[in-house]
Amino acid sequence: MKNTTLTITFNMEKMDALTFHMGKRDIDLQAELNDTVQKLYDKYVPQATREYIDDRVAREAGAKERSRRPVRPAARTTDLSEQGER
């Protein structure tokens, strides 16, 4: 499945302070936002719907993995009688 981009509006001074203090603790804002959105998803999307979506994602990932595998050409065989005649 494809990802989407979220755009939010937030006060610039507050954002500067947030990134400054998160940086002091080596915390990644993007990771924290992803975690928060995941928690919202888990809270509001019913379990049956999440299971259905997880199954679809797994099947699509499996199909992509199978299509990415390189196809190996068949091994070349040499007739030994031809080698002796050379």
SULQUIMO-V404243 format. One record per backbone hydrogen bond with DSSP energy under -1.0 kcal/mol. NH is the residue of the N-H (numbers start at 1). CO is the residue of the C=O. If there is no record, write none. Layout:
NH&CO ; NH&CO
This chain:
15&11 ; 16&12 ; 17&13 ; 18&14 ; 19&15 ; 20&16 ; 21&17 ; 22&18 ; 23&19 ; 24&20 ; 26&23 ; 27&22 ; 32&28 ; 33&29 ; 34&30 ; 35&31 ; 36&32 ; 37&33 ; 38&34 ; 39&35 ; 40&36 ; 41&37 ; 42&38 ; 43&39 ; 44&40 ; 45&41 ; 50&46 ; 51&47 ; 52&48 ; 53&49 ; 54&50 ; 55&51 ; 56&52 ; 57&53 ; 58&54 ; 59&55 ; 60&56 ; 61&57 ; 62&58 ; 63&59 ; 64&60 ; 65&61 ; 66&62 ; 67&63 ; 68&64 ; 83&79 ; 84&80
